[in-house]
Amino acid sequence: MTDESRGIGGTVGPPWSVDVLADLHAGVLDDAQAAELWPLVHADPEAQAILEALDATQADLASLADAPAPPMPAEFAARLDAALAAEAAARFPGSTRAPQAAAAPQDAQVVDLAAARRRRNKRLGWAAGVLTAAAAAVVAVTVAIPNTSQQDGTPNVAAPAPSGPSVGNDGAGAQALVGKAIGVRDFGPLQNEGRLDACVAAAGLDPEVRPEGIRPVNVGGKAGVMIILTTGKLAQFRLVAFGADCGPGNPAVLFDKVVGEK
């Protein structure tokens, strides 16, 4: 940090220190500092504009994860084609078609090199697409690995590992995350909006009320998802965190607290 006015002991606005607002937005200030600054920030249009710019930057970076994988560069595709052709020539001299395997239990269709290339180009993207698919498979295996022991015929499923910032079992420290979580819609271990809506309904809340922000949190070592709801009062929010096992009939509320101006 290069701004000497950073922190409660220095200038806290206006004119606002961008470093102070960035720290507040990132949730790195302690609860007392955040509670003192948020009412001032919400009441200042200049500070709000800076926070909106930070939110927009964060959203732009998050969108990169959903960008389509680019096609394989022609240079590398040509090298791969040449390597395949050389291998085919070495194995099957004088022919561009691979013979049937002698040990095949049934007659297999003979596929030429051109057909293989067409299927390859149709089904495969460049390395980013391959890595994305591999990462998704690893996550799926990690989230749900059946236990070898069974009770009443139902396999045990491993609980998801906690992710996101750590907060106390009573939600201590969650207030500092509000600024950074506004506008975020990260369902974490719940994966999608439908599962979150089921948890919200099970807790007696209205699923039609859209949260101001959604993000995964680590609540005392448990994987959870925190939603931010408005209360109708300036700079006051209701923070509710649900466990990863919540659903119809099981709200699994980890904490439910109101923060900000009383």
Accessible surface in RSA format (square Angstrom, percent):
REM  Atomic radii and reference values for relative SASA: ProtOr
REM  Chains: A
REM  Algorithm: Lee & Richards
REM  Probe-radius: 1.40
REM  Slices: 20
REM RES _ NUM      All-atoms   Total-Side   Main-Chain    Non-polar    All polar
REM                ABS   REL    ABS   REL    ABS   REL    ABS   REL    ABS   REL
RES MET A   1   139.53  72.3  63.74  42.2  75.79 180.5  39.66  33.7  99.87 132.3
RES THR A   2   135.19  96.2 105.92 107.4  29.28  69.8  85.62 115.0  49.57  74.9
RES ASP A   3    46.54  32.6  33.70  33.5  12.84  30.4  13.95  32.8  32.58  32.5
RES GLU A   4   177.82 102.1 140.25 106.1  37.56  89.4  63.03 121.9 114.79  93.7
RES SER A   5    27.76  23.5  22.64  30.2   5.11  11.8  21.63  46.1   6.13   8.6
RES ARG A   6   103.57  43.5  85.53  43.6  18.04  43.0  13.76  18.8  89.81  54.4
RES GLY A   7    10.57  13.0   0.00   N/A  10.57  13.0  10.13  27.8   0.45   1.0
RES ILE A   8    54.43  31.0  41.23  30.7  13.20  31.8  41.23  29.7  13.20  35.8
RES GLY A   9    86.83 107.1   0.00   N/A  86.83 107.1  44.49 122.1  42.34  94.8
RES GLY A  10    32.83  40.5   0.00   N/A  32.83  40.5  20.03  55.0  12.80  28.7
RES THR A  11    71.78  51.1  62.59  63.5   9.19  21.9  36.29  48.7  35.49  53.7
RES VAL A  12    30.50  20.1  28.07  25.4   2.42   5.8  28.08  24.4   2.42   6.6
RES GLY A  13    27.27  33.6   0.00   N/A  27.27  33.6   0.29   0.8  26.98  60.4
RES PRO A  14    90.24  65.8  69.43  63.3  20.81  75.6  69.82  57.6  20.42 126.9
RES PRO A  15   107.17  78.1 102.04  93.0   5.13  18.7 103.29  85.3   3.88  24.1
RES TRP A  16    18.70   7.5   2.62   1.3  16.08  37.8   2.94   1.6  15.76  25.6
RES SER A  17     8.34   7.1   1.30   1.7   7.05  16.2   7.74  16.5   0.60   0.8
RES VAL A  18    87.26  57.4  85.18  77.1   2.08   5.0  85.18  74.0   2.08   5.6
RES ASP A  19    30.21  21.2  29.89  29.7   0.32   0.8   1.12   2.6  29.09  29.0
RES VAL A  20     0.88   0.6   0.50   0.5   0.38   0.9   0.88   0.8   0.00   0.0
RES LEU A  21     0.00   0.0   0.00   0.0   0.00   0.0   0.00   0.0   0.00   0.0
RES ALA A  22    34.53  31.8  30.44  47.0   4.09   9.3  31.28  44.1   3.25   8.6
RES ASP A  23    12.62   8.8  12.58  12.5   0.04   0.1   0.07   0.2  12.55  12.5
RES LEU A  24     1.51   0.8   1.18   0.8   0.33   0.8   1.37   1.0   0.15   0.4
RES HIS A  25    14.06   7.7  14.06   9.8   0.00   0.0   6.00   6.2   8.05   9.4
RES ALA A  26    38.85  35.7  29.83  46.0   9.02  20.5  29.83  42.0   9.02  23.9
RES GLY A  27    16.86  20.8   0.00   N/A  16.86  20.8   1.11   3.0  15.75  35.3
RES VAL A  28    94.21  62.0  59.76  54.1  34.45  83.0  66.38  57.7  27.83  75.5
RES LEU A  29    12.97   7.2   7.85   5.6   5.12  12.9   9.12   6.4   3.86  10.4
RES ASP A  30    83.42  58.4  70.87  70.5  12.55  29.7  46.36 109.1  37.06  37.0
RES ASP A  31    58.45  40.9  54.65  54.4   3.81   9.0  28.26  66.5  30.19  30.1
RES ALA A  32    77.37  71.1  61.19  94.4  16.18  36.8  70.53  99.3   6.85  18.1
RES GLN A  33    44.75  25.0  43.87  32.1   0.89   2.1   8.18  17.4  36.57  27.7
RES ALA A  34     0.84   0.8   0.84   1.3   0.00   0.0   0.84   1.2   0.00   0.0
RES ALA A  35    43.88  40.3  34.33  53.0   9.55  21.7  35.41  49.9   8.47  22.4
RES GLU A  36    91.06  52.3  77.74  58.8  13.32  31.7  37.69  72.9  53.36  43.6
RES LEU A  37     0.22   0.1   0.22   0.2   0.00   0.0   0.22   0.2   0.00   0.0
RES TRP A  38    18.61   7.5  18.61   9.0   0.00   0.0  18.54   9.9   0.07   0.1
RES PRO A  39    30.57  22.3  26.61  24.3   3.96  14.4  27.10  22.4   3.47  21.6
RES LEU A  40    85.20  47.4  80.66  57.7   4.53  11.4  82.18  57.7   3.01   8.1
RES VAL A  41     0.00   0.0   0.00   0.0   0.00   0.0   0.00   0.0   0.00   0.0
RES HIS A  42    51.92  28.4  32.74  22.8  19.19  49.1  21.86  22.5  30.06  35.0
RES ALA A  43    74.25  68.3  40.70  62.8  33.55  76.3  49.93  70.3  24.32  64.4
RES ASP A  44    20.32  14.2  19.04  19.0   1.29   3.0   6.26  14.7  14.07  14.0
RES PRO A  45   111.34  81.1 100.66  91.8  10.68  38.8 106.28  87.8   5.06  31.4
RES GLU A  46    91.09  52.3  81.57  61.7   9.51  22.7  41.02  79.3  50.07  40.9
RES ALA A  47     0.00   0.0   0.00   0.0   0.00   0.0   0.00   0.0   0.00   0.0
RES GLN A  48    47.95  26.8  47.95  35.0   0.00   0.0  21.53  45.8  26.42  20.0
RES ALA A  49    57.62  53.0  48.83  75.3   8.80  20.0  51.37  72.3   6.25  16.6
RES ILE A  50    36.76  20.9  34.12  25.4   2.64   6.4  36.75  26.5   0.02   0.0
RES LEU A  51    12.13   6.8  12.13   8.7   0.00   0.0  12.13   8.5   0.00   0.0
RES GLU A  52   113.26  65.0 108.07  81.8   5.19  12.4  40.46  78.3  72.81  59.4
RES ALA A  53    58.02  53.4  49.05  75.7   8.98  20.4  56.23  79.2   1.79   4.8
RES LEU A  54    49.25  27.4  46.49  33.3   2.76   6.9  46.63  32.7   2.62   7.1
RES ASP A  55    39.08  27.4  35.31  35.1   3.77   8.9  20.19  47.5  18.89  18.8
RES ALA A  56    54.39  50.0  46.08  71.1   8.32  18.9  53.87  75.9   0.53   1.4
RES THR A  57    75.32  53.6  72.97  74.0   2.35   5.6  49.22  66.1  26.10  39.5
RES GLN A  58    51.04  28.5  47.43  34.7   3.61   8.6  30.28  64.5  20.76  15.7
RES ALA A  59    60.91  56.0  49.34  76.1  11.56  26.3  56.35  79.4   4.55  12.1
RES ASP A  60    92.57  64.8  89.68  89.3   2.89   6.8  24.85  58.5  67.72  67.5
RES LEU A  61   116.11  64.7 105.83  75.7  10.27  25.8 106.16  74.6   9.95  26.8
RES ALA A  62    66.56  61.2  48.71  75.2  17.84  40.6  60.77  85.6   5.79  15.3
RES SER A  63    63.11  53.3  52.40  69.9  10.71  24.7  43.40  92.4  19.71  27.6
RES LEU A  64   122.56  68.3 108.30  77.5  14.27  35.9 108.79  76.4  13.78  37.1
RES ALA A  65    92.14  84.7  52.29  80.7  39.85  90.6  64.85  91.3  27.29  72.3
RES ASP A  66   126.03  88.3  97.08  96.6  28.95  68.4  35.68  84.0  90.35  90.1
RES ALA A  67    60.12  55.3  36.78  56.8  23.34  53.1  42.19  59.4  17.94  47.5
RES PRO A  68   123.22  89.8 101.17  92.2  22.05  80.2 111.84  92.3  11.38  70.7
RES ALA A  69    45.51  41.8  16.02  24.7  29.49  67.1  18.53  26.1  26.97  71.4
RES PRO A  70    75.53  55.1  69.72  63.6   5.81  21.1  75.53  62.4   0.00   0.0
RES PRO A  71   112.16  81.7 100.67  91.8  11.49  41.8 106.70  88.1   5.47  34.0
RES MET A  72    55.12  28.5  37.74  25.0  17.39  41.4  35.63  30.3  19.50  25.8
RES PRO A  73    54.31  39.6  43.65  39.8  10.65  38.7  54.31  44.8   0.00   0.0
RES ALA A  74    85.24  78.4  69.78 107.7  15.46  35.2  74.45 104.8  10.80  28.6
RES GLU A  75   100.23  57.5  88.13  66.7  12.11  28.8  43.49  84.1  56.75  46.3
RES PHE A  76    83.19  41.6  79.91  49.5   3.28   8.5  79.94  48.5   3.25   9.3
RES ALA A  77    20.71  19.0  20.71  32.0   0.00   0.0  20.71  29.2   0.00   0.0
RES ALA A  78    60.53  55.7  50.27  77.6  10.26  23.3  56.04  78.9   4.49  11.9
RES ARG A  79   145.20  61.0 136.07  69.4   9.13  21.7  57.89  79.1  87.30  52.9
RES LEU A  80    67.89  37.8  63.36  45.3   4.53  11.4  67.08  47.1   0.82   2.2
RES ASP A  81    32.16  22.5  32.16  32.0   0.00   0.0   9.89  23.3  22.27  22.2
RES ALA A  82    62.32  57.3  50.48  77.9  11.84  26.9  58.03  81.7   4.29  11.4
RES ALA A  83    59.69  54.9  46.05  71.1  13.65  31.0  54.27  76.4   5.42  14.4
RES LEU A  84    69.84  38.9  66.96  47.9   2.88   7.2  67.26  47.2   2.59   7.0
RES ALA A  85    38.17  35.1  33.32  51.4   4.86  11.0  34.42  48.5   3.75   9.9
RES ALA A  86    64.20  59.0  51.18  79.0  13.03  29.6  59.35  83.6   4.85  12.8
RES GLU A  87    85.24  48.9  82.64  62.5   2.60   6.2  39.03  75.5  46.21  37.7
RES ALA A  88    22.31  20.5  19.43  30.0   2.88   6.6  22.02  31.0   0.29   0.8
RES ALA A  89    60.03  55.2  50.46  77.9   9.57  21.8  53.90  75.9   6.13  16.2
RES ALA A  90    78.37  72.1  44.85  69.2  33.52  76.2  56.43  79.5  21.94  58.1
RES ARG A  91   162.09  68.1 135.41  69.0  26.68  63.5  36.57  50.0 125.52  76.1
RES PHE A  92    54.03  27.0  49.55  30.7   4.48  11.6  53.95  32.7   0.08   0.2
RES PRO A  93   110.17  80.3  85.61  78.0  24.56  89.3  88.69  73.2  21.48 133.5
RES GLY A  94    92.93 114.6   0.00   N/A  92.93 114.6  45.52 124.9  47.42 106.2
RES SER A  95    53.58  45.3  38.33  51.1  15.25  35.1  32.74  69.7  20.84  29.2
RES THR A  96   105.33  74.9  95.69  97.0   9.64  23.0  75.93 102.0  29.40  44.4
RES ARG A  97   119.35  50.1 114.96  58.6   4.39  10.5  46.52  63.6  72.83  44.1
RES ALA A  98    42.67  39.2  36.79  56.8   5.88  13.4  37.18  52.4   5.49  14.6
RES PRO A  99    86.30  62.9  61.60  56.2  24.70  89.8  72.05  59.5  14.25  88.6
RES GLN A 100    98.18  54.9  72.30  52.8  25.88  61.6  25.15  53.5  73.03  55.4
RES ALA A 101    71.90  66.1  50.55  78.0  21.35  48.6  60.55  85.3  11.35  30.1
RES ALA A 102   114.59 105.4  68.57 105.8  46.03 104.7  79.41 111.8  35.19  93.2
RES ALA A 103    99.62  91.6  67.58 104.3  32.04  72.9  79.06 111.3  20.56  54.5
RES ALA A 104    41.88  38.5  16.17  24.9  25.71  58.5  21.36  30.1  20.52  54.3
RES PRO A 105   135.93  99.1  95.43  87.0  40.50 147.2 107.40  88.7  28.53 177.3
RES GLN A 106   145.20  81.2 132.06  96.5  13.14  31.3  44.23  94.1 100.97  76.6
RES ASP A 107   144.14 101.0 112.82 112.3  31.32  74.0  33.20  78.1 110.93 110.6
RES ALA A 108    54.85  50.4  43.38  66.9  11.47  26.1  50.18  70.7   4.67  12.4
RES GLN A 109   163.59  91.5 130.59  95.4  33.00  78.6  48.62 103.5 114.97  87.2
RES VAL A 110    51.53  33.9  35.05  31.7  16.48  39.7  39.49  34.3  12.04  32.7
RES VAL A 111    54.90  36.1  36.97  33.5  17.94  43.2  39.64  34.4  15.26  41.4
RES ASP A 112    42.62  29.9  40.03  39.8   2.59   6.1   8.12  19.1  34.50  34.4
RES LEU A 113    40.97  22.8  34.33  24.6   6.64  16.7  38.06  26.7   2.91   7.8
RES ALA A 114    47.57  43.7  43.42  67.0   4.16   9.5  44.36  62.5   3.22   8.5
RES ALA A 115    21.35  19.6  20.53  31.7   0.82   1.9  20.90  29.4   0.45   1.2
RES ALA A 116    37.82  34.8  33.00  50.9   4.82  11.0  33.86  47.7   3.96  10.5
RES ARG A 117    74.60  31.3  73.53  37.5   1.07   2.5  16.66  22.8  57.94  35.1
RES ARG A 118   155.29  65.2 148.06  75.5   7.23  17.2  74.64 102.0  80.65  48.9
RES ARG A 119    98.41  41.3  97.18  49.5   1.22   2.9  40.81  55.8  57.60  34.9
RES ARG A 120    34.58  14.5  27.30  13.9   7.28  17.3  28.61  39.1   5.97   3.6
RES ASN A 121    97.16  67.0  72.15  69.7  25.01  60.2  29.35  70.6  67.82  65.5
RES LYS A 122   180.16  87.9 143.91  88.3  36.26  86.3  96.23  86.6  83.93  89.4
RES ARG A 123   178.82  75.1 144.27  73.5  34.55  82.3  52.27  71.4 126.55  76.7
RES LEU A 124   104.57  58.2  86.92  62.2  17.65  44.4  89.20  62.6  15.37  41.4
RES GLY A 125    33.43  41.2   0.00   N/A  33.43  41.2  19.40  53.2  14.03  31.4
RES TRP A 126    79.79  32.0  79.43  38.4   0.36   0.9  60.18  32.1  19.61  31.8
RES ALA A 127    44.62  41.0  39.32  60.7   5.30  12.1  44.16  62.2   0.46   1.2
RES ALA A 128    47.84  44.0  40.37  62.3   7.47  17.0  45.58  64.2   2.26   6.0
RES GLY A 129    23.48  29.0   0.00   N/A  23.48  29.0  17.03  46.7   6.45  14.4
RES VAL A 130    79.90  52.6  74.26  67.2   5.63  13.6  78.60  68.3   1.30   3.5
RES LEU A 131   120.88  67.3 117.51  84.1   3.38   8.5 117.79  82.7   3.09   8.3
RES THR A 132    92.63  65.9  86.40  87.6   6.24  14.9  66.89  89.8  25.75  38.9
RES ALA A 133    64.59  59.4  52.14  80.5  12.45  28.3  59.43  83.7   5.15  13.6
RES ALA A 134    51.31  47.2  42.11  65.0   9.20  20.9  50.32  70.9   0.99   2.6
RES ALA A 135    56.27  51.7  48.35  74.6   7.92  18.0  55.50  78.2   0.77   2.1
RES ALA A 136    61.40  56.5  48.90  75.5  12.50  28.4  56.52  79.6   4.88  12.9
RES ALA A 137    56.49  51.9  47.85  73.8   8.64  19.7  55.96  78.8   0.53   1.4
RES VAL A 138    97.43  64.1  94.14  85.2   3.29   7.9  97.29  84.5   0.14   0.4
RES VAL A 139    89.49  58.9  88.03  79.7   1.45   3.5  89.49  77.8   0.00   0.0
RES ALA A 140    62.33  57.3  49.00  75.6  13.33  30.3  56.72  79.9   5.61  14.9
RES VAL A 141    92.94  61.2  89.36  80.9   3.58   8.6  92.93  80.7   0.00   0.0
RES THR A 142    78.29  55.7  70.92  71.9   7.36  17.5  56.68  76.1  21.61  32.7
RES VAL A 143    48.77  32.1  48.37  43.8   0.40   1.0  48.62  42.2   0.15   0.4
RES ALA A 144    52.01  47.8  39.44  60.9  12.57  28.6  39.68  55.9  12.34  32.7
RES ILE A 145    88.34  50.3  83.49  62.2   4.85  11.7  84.31  60.7   4.03  10.9
RES PRO A 146    88.99  64.9  76.74  70.0  12.24  44.5  76.86  63.5  12.13  75.4
RES ASN A 147    75.30  51.9  62.21  60.1  13.09  31.5  12.41  29.9  62.89  60.8
RES THR A 148   142.59 101.4 108.10 109.6  34.49  82.2  90.34 121.3  52.26  79.0
RES SER A 149    62.17  52.5  53.61  71.6   8.55  19.7  50.57 107.7  11.60  16.3
RES GLN A 150   112.64  63.0  81.63  59.7  31.01  73.8  16.22  34.5  96.42  73.1
RES GLN A 151   134.03  75.0 125.80  91.9   8.24  19.6  36.49  77.7  97.55  74.0
RES ASP A 152   152.61 106.9 106.99 106.5  45.61 107.9  42.99 101.2 109.61 109.3
RES GLY A 153    61.34  75.6   0.00   N/A  61.34  75.6  29.64  81.4  31.70  71.0
RES THR A 154    89.54  63.7  86.22  87.4   3.32   7.9  60.28  81.0  29.26  44.2
RES PRO A 155    58.02  42.3  52.75  48.1   5.27  19.2  52.75  43.6   5.27  32.7
RES ASN A 156    65.52  45.2  60.84  58.8   4.68  11.3  22.14  53.3  43.38  41.9
RES VAL A 157    97.17  63.9  69.32  62.8  27.85  67.1  69.73  60.6  27.44  74.4
RES ALA A 158    49.07  45.1  33.91  52.3  15.17  34.5  45.47  64.0   3.60   9.5
RES ALA A 159    88.26  81.1  61.10  94.3  27.15  61.8  65.68  92.5  22.57  59.8
RES PRO A 160    34.59  25.2  26.66  24.3   7.92  28.8  28.52  23.5   6.06  37.7
RES ALA A 161    76.58  70.4  55.77  86.1  20.81  47.3  60.82  85.7  15.76  41.7
RES PRO A 162    52.64  38.4  32.51  29.6  20.13  73.2  32.51  26.8  20.13 125.1
RES SER A 163    56.05  47.4  47.46  63.3   8.59  19.8  45.72  97.4  10.33  14.5
RES GLY A 164    39.41  48.6   0.00   N/A  39.41  48.6  15.24  41.8  24.16  54.1
RES PRO A 165    40.65  29.6  27.89  25.4  12.76  46.4  39.94  33.0   0.70   4.4
RES SER A 166    88.39  74.7  59.52  79.4  28.86  66.5  38.46  81.9  49.92  69.9
RES VAL A 167    10.57   7.0   0.73   0.7   9.84  23.7   6.57   5.7   4.00  10.9
RES GLY A 168    26.15  32.3   0.00   N/A  26.15  32.3  22.80  62.6   3.35   7.5
RES ASN A 169   106.71  73.6  94.17  91.0  12.53  30.2  31.93  76.8  74.78  72.3
RES ASP A 170   102.19  71.6  87.10  86.7  15.09  35.7  46.52 109.5  55.66  55.5
RES GLY A 171     0.00   0.0   0.00   N/A   0.00   0.0   0.00   0.0   0.00   0.0
RES ALA A 172    50.45  46.4  43.92  67.8   6.53  14.9  46.09  64.9   4.37  11.6
RES GLY A 173    26.17  32.3   0.00   N/A  26.17  32.3  20.32  55.8   5.85  13.1
RES ALA A 174     0.00   0.0   0.00   0.0   0.00   0.0   0.00   0.0   0.00   0.0
RES GLN A 175    26.67  14.9  26.67  19.5   0.00   0.0   5.32  11.3  21.35  16.2
RES ALA A 176     7.82   7.2   6.94  10.7   0.88   2.0   7.24  10.2   0.58   1.5
RES LEU A 177    12.97   7.2  12.97   9.3   0.00   0.0  12.97   9.1   0.00   0.0
RES VAL A 178     4.85   3.2   4.85   4.4   0.00   0.0   4.85   4.2   0.00   0.0
RES GLY A 179     3.84   4.7   0.00   N/A   3.84   4.7   0.88   2.4   2.96   6.6
RES LYS A 180    67.24  32.8  67.05  41.1   0.19   0.5  19.83  17.8  47.42  50.5
RES ALA A 181     0.12   0.1   0.09   0.1   0.03   0.1   0.12   0.2   0.00   0.0
RES ILE A 182    48.30  27.5  46.61  34.7   1.69   4.1  46.61  33.6   1.69   4.6
RES GLY A 183    61.76  76.2   0.00   N/A  61.76  76.2  35.03  96.1  26.73  59.9
RES VAL A 184    37.69  24.8  32.91  29.8   4.78  11.5  37.65  32.7   0.03   0.1
RES ARG A 185   109.99  46.2  82.81  42.2  27.18  64.7  56.61  77.4  53.38  32.4
RES ASP A 186    66.00  46.2  61.21  60.9   4.78  11.3  16.76  39.4  49.24  49.1
RES PHE A 187    33.60  16.8  30.40  18.8   3.20   8.3  30.40  18.4   3.20   9.2
RES GLY A 188    27.92  34.4   0.00   N/A  27.92  34.4  14.37  39.4  13.55  30.4
RES PRO A 189    27.31  19.9   7.18   6.5  20.13  73.2  19.61  16.2   7.70  47.9
RES LEU A 190     0.00   0.0   0.00   0.0   0.00   0.0   0.00   0.0   0.00   0.0
RES GLN A 191   117.20  65.5  86.86  63.5  30.34  72.2  29.47  62.7  87.73  66.5
RES ASN A 192    68.55  47.3  66.50  64.3   2.04   4.9  32.12  77.3  36.43  35.2
RES GLU A 193    61.87  35.5  59.52  45.0   2.35   5.6  17.33  33.5  44.54  36.4
RES GLY A 194    49.39  60.9   0.00   N/A  49.39  60.9  36.44 100.0  12.95  29.0
RES ARG A 195    89.92  37.8  84.94  43.3   4.99  11.9  42.31  57.8  47.62  28.9
RES LEU A 196     2.97   1.7   2.97   2.1   0.00   0.0   2.97   2.1   0.00   0.0
RES ASP A 197    40.58  28.4  39.72  39.5   0.86   2.0  14.03  33.0  26.54  26.5
RES ALA A 198    28.16  25.9  18.30  28.2   9.86  22.4  26.73  37.6   1.42   3.8
RES CYS A 199     0.00   0.0   0.00   0.0   0.00   0.0   0.00   0.0   0.00   0.0
RES VAL A 200     8.99   5.9   8.99   8.1   0.00   0.0   8.99   7.8   0.00   0.0
RES ALA A 201    53.99  49.6  36.96  57.0  17.02  38.7  38.42  54.1  15.57  41.2
RES ALA A 202    32.70  30.1   0.15   0.2  32.56  74.1  11.48  16.2  21.22  56.2
RES ALA A 203    35.03  32.2   3.93   6.1  31.11  70.8  10.31  14.5  24.73  65.5
RES GLY A 204    68.86  84.9   0.00   N/A  68.86  84.9  36.15  99.2  32.72  73.3
RES LEU A 205    32.88  18.3  23.03  16.5   9.85  24.8  26.49  18.6   6.39  17.2
RES ASP A 206    77.47  54.3  63.71  63.4  13.76  32.5  30.40  71.6  47.07  46.9
RES PRO A 207    38.22  27.9  36.38  33.2   1.84   6.7  37.48  30.9   0.74   4.6
RES GLU A 208   144.26  82.8 125.62  95.0  18.63  44.4  48.06  93.0  96.19  78.5
RES VAL A 209    82.61  54.4  73.90  66.9   8.71  21.0  78.56  68.3   4.05  11.0
RES ARG A 210   103.59  43.5  89.94  45.8  13.65  32.5  71.12  97.2  32.47  19.7
RES PRO A 211    14.88  10.8   6.25   5.7   8.63  31.4   6.28   5.2   8.60  53.5
RES GLU A 212    74.78  42.9  65.06  49.2   9.72  23.1   5.80  11.2  68.98  56.3
RES GLY A 213     0.67   0.8   0.00   N/A   0.67   0.8   0.67   1.8   0.00   0.0
RES ILE A 214     0.49   0.3   0.33   0.2   0.16   0.4   0.49   0.4   0.00   0.0
RES ARG A 215    32.83  13.8  32.83  16.7   0.00   0.0   4.32   5.9  28.50  17.3
RES PRO A 216    14.05  10.2  14.05  12.8   0.00   0.0  14.05  11.6   0.00   0.0
RES VAL A 217     0.20   0.1   0.00   0.0   0.20   0.5   0.00   0.0   0.20   0.5
RES ASN A 218    30.61  21.1  30.61  29.6   0.01   0.0   0.07   0.2  30.55  29.5
RES VAL A 219     3.01   2.0   2.95   2.7   0.06   0.1   2.95   2.6   0.06   0.2
RES GLY A 220    48.94  60.3   0.00   N/A  48.94  60.3  23.34  64.0  25.60  57.3
RES GLY A 221    51.76  63.8   0.00   N/A  51.76  63.8  27.46  75.4  24.29  54.4
RES LYS A 222   129.75  63.3 125.75  77.2   4.01   9.5  76.45  68.8  53.30  56.8
RES ALA A 223    10.03   9.2   2.83   4.4   7.20  16.4   2.94   4.1   7.09  18.8
RES GLY A 224     0.60   0.7   0.00   N/A   0.60   0.7   0.00   0.0   0.60   1.3
RES VAL A 225     0.00   0.0   0.00   0.0   0.00   0.0   0.00   0.0   0.00   0.0
RES MET A 226     0.13   0.1   0.00   0.0   0.13   0.3   0.00   0.0   0.13   0.2
RES ILE A 227     0.86   0.5   0.86   0.6   0.00   0.0   0.86   0.6   0.00   0.0
RES ILE A 228     0.32   0.2   0.32   0.2   0.00   0.0   0.32   0.2   0.00   0.0
RES LEU A 229    20.33  11.3  19.59  14.0   0.73   1.8  20.33  14.3   0.00   0.0
RES THR A 230    82.62  58.8  61.69  62.5  20.93  49.9  32.61  43.8  50.01  75.6
RES THR A 231    51.21  36.4  15.41  15.6  35.80  85.3  25.39  34.1  25.83  39.0
RES GLY A 232    80.47  99.2   0.00   N/A  80.47  99.2  43.48 119.3  36.99  82.8
RES LYS A 233   124.65  60.8 111.14  68.2  13.51  32.2  73.41  66.1  51.24  54.6
RES LEU A 234   126.67  70.5 108.97  78.0  17.71  44.5 115.74  81.3  10.93  29.4
RES ALA A 235     8.85   8.1   0.31   0.5   8.54  19.4   0.43   0.6   8.41  22.3
RES GLN A 236    14.34   8.0  12.64   9.2   1.70   4.0   0.00   0.0  14.34  10.9
RES PHE A 237    24.86  12.4  24.86  15.4   0.00   0.0  24.86  15.1   0.00   0.0
RES ARG A 238    77.34  32.5  77.34  39.4   0.00   0.0  14.12  19.3  63.22  38.3
RES LEU A 239     0.00   0.0   0.00   0.0   0.00   0.0   0.00   0.0   0.00   0.0
RES VAL A 240     0.93   0.6   0.93   0.8   0.00   0.0   0.93   0.8   0.00   0.0
RES ALA A 241     0.00   0.0   0.00   0.0   0.00   0.0   0.00   0.0   0.00   0.0
RES PHE A 242     0.00   0.0   0.00   0.0   0.00   0.0   0.00   0.0   0.00   0.0
RES GLY A 243     3.82   4.7   0.00   N/A   3.82   4.7   3.82  10.5   0.00   0.0
RES ALA A 244    17.50  16.1   8.97  13.8   8.54  19.4   9.15  12.9   8.36  22.1
RES ASP A 245   107.79  75.5  85.38  85.0  22.41  53.0  48.42 114.0  59.37  59.2
RES CYS A 246     8.79   6.6   0.00   0.0   8.79  20.6   0.00   0.0   8.79   9.5
RES GLY A 247    11.08  13.7   0.00   N/A  11.08  13.7  11.08  30.4   0.00   0.0
RES PRO A 248   121.66  88.7  94.71  86.3  26.94  97.9 100.36  82.9  21.30 132.4
RES GLY A 249    78.81  97.2   0.00   N/A  78.81  97.2  40.75 111.8  38.06  85.2
RES ASN A 250    61.99  42.8  60.91  58.9   1.08   2.6  23.09  55.6  38.90  37.6
RES PRO A 251    45.04  32.8  45.04  41.1   0.00   0.0  45.04  37.2   0.00   0.0
RES ALA A 252    24.72  22.7   7.15  11.0  17.57  40.0  22.75  32.0   1.97   5.2
RES VAL A 253    62.82  41.3  33.73  30.5  29.09  70.1  33.73  29.3  29.09  78.9
RES LEU A 254    39.53  22.0  20.22  14.5  19.31  48.5  23.05  16.2  16.48  44.4
RES PHE A 255    11.85   5.9   4.04   2.5   7.80  20.3  11.85   7.2   0.00   0.0
RES ASP A 256    70.30  49.2  38.17  38.0  32.13  76.0  17.38  40.9  52.92  52.8
RES LYS A 257    61.56  30.0  55.29  33.9   6.26  14.9  36.30  32.7  25.26  26.9
RES VAL A 258    61.87  40.7  48.22  43.7  13.65  32.9  48.22  41.9  13.65  37.0
RES VAL A 259     8.36   5.5   5.37   4.9   3.00   7.2   8.36   7.3   0.00   0.0
RES GLY A 260    25.47  31.4   0.00   N/A  25.47  31.4  12.65  34.7  12.82  28.7
RES GLU A 261    82.91  47.6  78.92  59.7   3.99   9.5  23.00  44.5  59.92  48.9
RES LYS A 262   170.26  83.1 118.97  73.0  51.28 122.1 113.66 102.3  56.59  60.3
END  Absolute sums over single chains surface
CHAIN  1 A    15694.8      12077.5       3617.3       9781.1       5913.7
END  Absolute sums over all chains
TOTAL         15694.8      12077.5       3617.3       9781.1       5913.7
